[in-house]
């Protein structure tokens, strides 16, 4: 039997610096039946020239140009032209392990049409390839609507594999215009809409490298916060049966994630602001030791006048992603701090309730 085609969609805006490595990682997949659609979203650099060079050597590569409309609209333009049974988004500065698509397609085809999305784990690296952090190794599968409100299990936009038929039923990415000029959480929004109607699967391996540099969208705190507000506002309208507290807690987790990003790049005043917002939305986070560490260190750096942007990972040690508990040192594993014990108790209660809600 012929293998199903996977349509790899790459939105690219001024992506000349990293795009070559990204396209090489896609074309090096052990799953060979792919088409690679790159959308140049109004770039002012040599992005199109990089794609054309690859297209001249590999017929699977196709270039589309459009006026700048944002990452969601660029992905949508590629998806509308895609021929594949499966859709795999890949941001223009991220990398895939060679077996990424092969393992996700296999997981997808094990489960039939009920599964709409397969995720995996990712590593955050800097522009030099140094490891900054590992995503939390979630292994949750099935109907995960409530869980996906609390956390974005998928992690980042280069992780999921979608069934094209699923996107026909739930719709595509939110555009920048649909987010009132903001962007950054449209991938979470799409995963949420899929979780509301389909099951979700996982390949429990680190198969994506997410590159964070000084132009990363996730560093624009205000932009991300506005995007999150739009996404969760829409989700709340669609899921009125879920507890309002779940959306409030989600807001707190997200604010903590933004605070950590601000700390990474020495935006200490903003870090403190988002720590405060996190605590107001999700008071349980006050039992998390990391909240106080970020607050005290940010305050000390403000007093000292230290505000030079840093390479992610220099400002703090390796941790898990998006509001997850910090990776403990060996001594902390043996004798966990009392506050963290209480925090984990509350977390377990919340996750158990969300996992039991399979609606």
N, C-alpha and C positions, 0 to 999 in steps of 0.2 A: 504494500500500500504506500502511496505517496504521503510524505509527511506534511502536516499542516504548515502553512506559512506563518511566520511571526513578523509582524510589521513593527519595526523599531522606529519610533518617532523622536526626533531630536530638535527641540527649539533652540535657536542660536542667535544671540544678540551680542555683537562685539566679542566673539568667542575665539578669535584667532589664536590666542595664547595656548589654550588647552584642547581645542577641538580635535587636533590631529590624534592625540593620544586616546581621546574618547571614541572617535570613529574606529581606530585600530582595535580597541577592546571589543567593540561590537562586531567587527568583521572577523575577529579571531574566535568567535563562539564555536564550540564543538557542535552546536546545533546549526547546521549550514543553511537551512531553508528559511532565509530571512530576506526582507527588503528593508532598506535603510533610507528613511525619508527625513531629510534635514530641511528645516524651515528657517531661512535667514530672515529674521524679524527686524528688517530695517537697519542692519549693521552699518557702521561707518568705517570699519576696518576691513581686513582681507578675509573675512569669514567665508564668503562665497568662493573665493579662489581656493581656499583649503578644501572645500567640499568638491569643487570641480576637479581638483587633482586626484582625489580618491575615486570620483565617478569615472574618470578616464581609464582607471585601472581595474575597476570592479563594477560590473553592470548592475549589481544589487543596490547601488547608491544612487539616490535621486535628490536633486536640489530644487527647492521652491523658494521664491523670493516674495516678500510682501512688505508693505509699510509697517512700521513699528506699531504693534497692537498689544504687546504683552505676552507673557509666557503661556497663559491659558489659551489665548486665541491662536498662538503659533502651534501648540500641540493639536488643537482642534482642526486646524487646516490640514495637518498631516494625516490625522485619523480619518478625515472625510475622503481622502484619496487612497487610504490603505486598502490592500487586497487580502490581508491576512486574516486567518481565523482567530489569531491572538494579537493583542496590542501590547507593546513593551515600551513605555516612555523612558528616555535616557537624557538627562540634562547634559549640556554641552561641555561641562567640566568635570564629569563624573566618570568612573571606570567600572567595568564588570569583570568578574572572574570568568575564565573561558567557559566553564560549565554552567553558568548562571541560567541561561535560557533552557538548556537541555533538561536540567533538573526541575525547573518550574513547569515546563510543558508536560513532563512525565507526571508530576503531581496533579496538574490540571486534568489530564486525561484519565487518571485513576478514578475520578470522582463524578464524572458525568456532568450534565448541564446545570446542576444545582449550584456548582461552585463558580463564582464570578471573578474571584481575585485570588492570586497566590502571592504571598509576600516571602521575604527572606530577611536575613540580618545584614547590617551594614557597618562599615568602619568609617569613622571621620578621620581624614588625614589633612595635613597642611599642603601647601603648594610644592613642598619638597618631598612629599611622600611619607613624612613622619606621622606615626600614629598619634592621634589626639585623644580619641575615645572610641569605645565600642557601643553600639546600640544594645539596649536591653534584649537579651535572648528570649523573647516571647515565643511560646509554643502553642498559643491558643488557636483553636480552629473551630469551625462550625458557624452557628448563628450568633453574631457578635455585635449586634446593633448597639446595645447599651454600653458594652465595653468600649466600642469605638468612639462613643461620646466622651468618655473619661480620658482616653488616650488615643493618639494616632499610632496604632500598632505597626503600621507600614513604615513609618519613620521618615522617609524622604521620597521624592518623586521618581527617582531612578530605580526603586525597589520592585514595584508590583508588575505582575503579568496579568492582563485583563483578557477575558473572553470578549471578542468583538460583539457578539450577540448581546452580551450583558450591557455594553455601552449603548446599544441601540434602544434598550429598554429604559435605562436610567438617565441617559443624556451624557453630555461631554463635560469638559472642564468649565468652571466659571471663568469668564474673561475678566480682564482688568476693568472694563467698563461696568460689568455686572457687580463689581466689588467697590464701586464708587472711587475708582482710581487706585485702589490698593491691590496687592497681590502677595502670594506667599503661602496661603493655606488652601488654595484651590485643589491640591492633591488630596488633602484630608477630606475636603467636601465630597469629592468623587468617591473616595473609599467609604465614607459614611453612607452615601446614597446606595452604594452596592451592598453594604452590610444590612441595610434595611430590607432588601429583597432577596439576597442570595447568601450562600454560605461562603466562608473564607478559609483558605488553606495556607499552609506554611511549609517552606523548605528550611529546616533549622540549621542553616549554615551561613557564614559570613561571605556573601557573594557580590557585594557592592562596596565600592570605595567612594565616599562622598567627600569631595574636596572643598574645604572652606578657605577662602582667601578674602582679601579686603573688599572684594566686590560682591561677596555672597549675599543673596537676597535676605537670608536669615539674620543678617547683621543690622538690617534696617528695622529697628524695633517698632517705631510708630507705624510703619507700613504693614508689618506683620500683625500688629495688634488690631489695626482696622480690618484687615482681611479676616482675622480670627472672629471678630465681632460679627461680620456679615455671615460667615459660614455657620457659626453657632446659632445666630438668630434664625437662619433658614432651617437648621436642623431642629430647633425647638418647635417651630411651626409645624414641621412634619411629624414630630414625635411627642405630641401633647400628653401621651399616656406615661411618659417617663418622668421620674421625680425632678422637680425644678432644681433640687439640690445637686443633682448630677451635673447639670450644666454650670452651676456656680463652682463646683469643685473643679471641673474641667478648666474653667477660667483661671482658677488659682494655679493649677499645674502649668498652664501655658504661660502665665505671668512669671512663674519661677524659671521656666525654660528661657524666657527672654532676659530675665535678670542675669542668668548664668552667661548668656551670650554677651551681654553688656560688660560683665566683669572680665570676660576673656579679652576684650578689646579695650580695657581700661576706661570704659565709660562709667565711672563709679557712681556719679550722681543718678544716672539713669538706672543703674543696678539697684540702688537703694529704693528708688521710686517703685520699681517693679516688684521688689521684695515686699514692700508695704502693700501693694495691690494684691499680691499672691496671698498674703496673710489675711487680708480683709475678705477675700473671696473664698478662701479655704483655710480656716483657722487651724485645722489639723496639722498643717505644714509648720506651725509653731513648735511642734514636737520633733521636728527634723533638725538635727544638729547643724546640717549644712547651711540652713537659713542664717544662723547666727555667725557662722564662719564667714560667709559672703558679706554680711552686713558689717562686721567688725573690720575685716580686711579692706573693704571699700572705704569705710570711714577713715581708717588710718592712712590710706593712700591719698585721700582728699586732704587731710591735715598736712601730710608731707609734701603735697603738691605734685604727686606722682600721677601723671595722666597720659603717659605715652602708650599708644596702641601697641599691643604685644602679639606675638605669634600664639594662636590658640594652643593651650597646653602648658605654656610657660607660666601663665597666671595661676594655674592650679593643677592638681594631679589628675591622672586618668580617672574618668568617671563614666557612668552610664548616661544615656541620653534622656532629654525631654522630661526633666523633673523626676527621674528615677533616683533611687537611693545611691549615694556615692559608693564606689567600690571600696570596701573596707581594707585597712591594713591588717596584717596577720594578727597583731595584738587585739584589734577591734573585733576580729572574727571570733576570738576566744571569749572576750568580755565586752559585748556590745554596750554602748552607752545607753543609760536608762531612757533618755528621751527617744532615742531611735527605736528602742523596744516598744514603747508606747505607740510611736508613729506607725511601726509595722503592724501592730495589732489593729489599729484603725484602718490601715490600708487593706489588710486581709479581709476585714469585715465588708468593706466597700466592694472589693473585687469579687468576693463570694456572691454578694447580692447581684452584681452586674452579670456574672456568669450564669446565675440561675434564671436570669431574664432572657429567654430565648425567643421572644416574640419578634 
